[in-house]
Each structure stands twice: as C-alpha cells, then as structure tokens.
Amino acid sequence: MECQEFTSLCPLGGVESDASELAQLKGGAPDFGIINISYVPAEKCIELKSLKLYLWSFRDAAVFYERAVNRILDDLSAAVEPRWMQVVGDFNVRGGIKSVITASVGQRSELGAQR
C-alpha cells in the first residue's frame, strides 16, 4: 500500500530561516513524503479507509520522520498482528537532506512473500 500524500509538521518550528512566517504553524513547516506499507497478514487485514483516516491524523502532528514511521508500524502491527510488516517513509528533501526511513517487525517467510 502506498500513501503518496503523507504530511506532518516539522517538530522544530522556528528553526527555518523564514521563521517569522512559520509562527502561524503549530509545529513548524509541513513535511511531505510517501509512506509504503508492506505486510504478510495473519488473521486480520488493514481496511483501506481506516488506514487513510489514520494517516491523515498526522497532518497536525509535530513529529520527526523516524518517530512517524515507527509509530505507524507500532500502531498497525498492534491492530492487525501480521506475520511480517514493513513501513518505509520516503520524505521530501528538507535542509538539503533526503530521508528514507525503514522499520519492520516479524519474520518474512518465503511462503508469505509469494502470496
């Protein structure tokens, strides 16, 4: 599953050079990225509308990239208890640095990978 419109807020508002314009934002400037979720389900699966609403909940959250990816993995794996799950956050460049964050849980078996 891929969410190409993931947004959250930079938790370090006021660090940017245009900080006076960012004073209106709660956490700072918006961060944009793509979230990819791959998993091998056990008995439950992720309902897409619920996933969309969950990911939208980050729009007003001031959160570091790493924490966002780990929180998504923790929350989704707790909800559906997959055999294996991986979340990749591919975030747009900020401050000249591109960030791609990967987190996973469980064992990806050959049988599950073929499904």
C-alpha positions in Angstrom: 0.0 0.0 0.0 1.3 3.4 -0.8 0.2 6.8 0.5 1.8 9.4 -1.8 0.3 12.4 0.2 1.6 11.8 3.7 2.0 15.1 5.6 3.1 16.0 9.1 4.6 19.1 10.7 8.3 19.6 11.4 8.7 19.5 15.2 11.4 22.1 15.1 9.3 25.1 14.1 11.2 28.4 14.1 14.5 26.8 13.0 13.9 27.7 9.4 15.2 31.0 8.0 11.6 32.2 7.3 10.6 31.5 10.9 8.5 34.7 11.2 6.2 33.4 8.5 6.1 30.0 10.3 4.8 31.4 13.6 1.3 30.6 12.5 2.0 26.9 12.2 1.8 24.8 15.4 4.9 22.6 15.0 6.6 24.3 12.1 6.7 23.9 8.3 4.8 21.0 6.8 6.8 17.9 5.8 5.7 15.8 2.9 6.5 12.2 2.0 5.4 8.8 0.7 4.5 6.0 3.1 4.8 2.4 1.8 3.3 -0.3 3.8 4.0 -4.0 3.0 2.8 -6.9 5.2 2.1 -10.6 5.3 -1.3 -10.8 7.2 -2.2 -13.4 9.8 -5.9 -13.4 10.6 -6.7 -9.7 10.2 -6.0 -7.2 7.4 -5.9 -3.4 7.1 -9.1 -1.7 5.9 -8.1 1.0 3.5 -10.5 3.7 4.5 -9.4 3.4 8.1 -5.8 3.5 7.0 -6.4 6.7 5.1 -8.1 8.4 8.0 -5.3 7.2 10.4 -2.5 8.5 8.1 -4.4 11.9 7.8 -4.3 12.2 11.6 -0.6 13.0 11.2 -1.3 16.3 9.3 -1.4 18.4 12.5 1.2 16.3 14.4 4.7 17.7 15.0 6.8 14.6 14.7 10.2 13.6 13.5 10.4 11.3 10.4 11.8 8.4 12.4 9.1 8.6 15.0 6.3 8.8 12.4 7.5 5.7 10.7 7.9 3.8 13.9 4.6 4.9 15.3 2.8 3.8 12.1 4.5 0.4 12.3 3.7 0.1 16.1 0.1 1.1 15.7 -0.7 -1.0 12.6 1.1 -4.1 13.8 -0.7 -3.9 17.1 -4.0 -3.6 15.3 -3.7 -6.5 12.8 -0.9 -8.6 14.3 0.7 -9.5 11.0 3.3 -12.2 10.4 5.6 -9.6 9.0 5.2 -5.8 8.3 7.5 -3.1 6.9 6.8 0.6 6.8 9.0 2.9 4.6 8.8 6.6 4.8 10.3 8.3 1.8 10.4 12.0 2.8 11.0 15.1 0.6 14.2 16.9 0.9 14.5 19.3 3.9 17.6 21.3 4.5 19.3 19.7 1.6 19.0 16.2 3.1 16.8 13.4 1.7 15.5 10.9 4.3 14.2 7.4 3.7 13.3 5.6 7.0 12.5 1.9 7.1 11.1 -0.1 10.1 9.9 -3.7 10.2 8.6 -6.3 12.5 8.2 -10.1 12.4 9.7 -12.7 10.0 9.0 -12.5 6.3 8.8 -16.2 5.3 9.2 -17.4 1.7 5.6 -18.7 1.7 4.2 -15.4 2.8 6.4 -13.5 0.3 4.9 -15.4 -2.6 1.3 -14.5 -1.8 
